[in-house]
């Protein structure tokens, strides 16, 4: 809250984070995940979610990211493969 109240008139702020890299102990809740629920739907606030397609890295790293995406979301991955066939 203290961080957000420092935003001045006619200012813009970008906050970045990776929700796949939260390493808090189990009972602790991530502020990054929490803020998306609290601020969702407020005019002037947008959330952008990137995927492996947005990563520009070595082709092998890209394939590894895609493999993890398929592992985490097997139903979505199967549907996408069927649509692209």
Secondary structure, 3 states (H helix, E strand, C coil): CCCHHHCCCCCCCCCCCCHHHCCCCCCCCCHHHHHHHHHCCCCCCCCCCCCHHHCCCCHHHHHHHHHHHHHHCHHHHHHHHHHHC
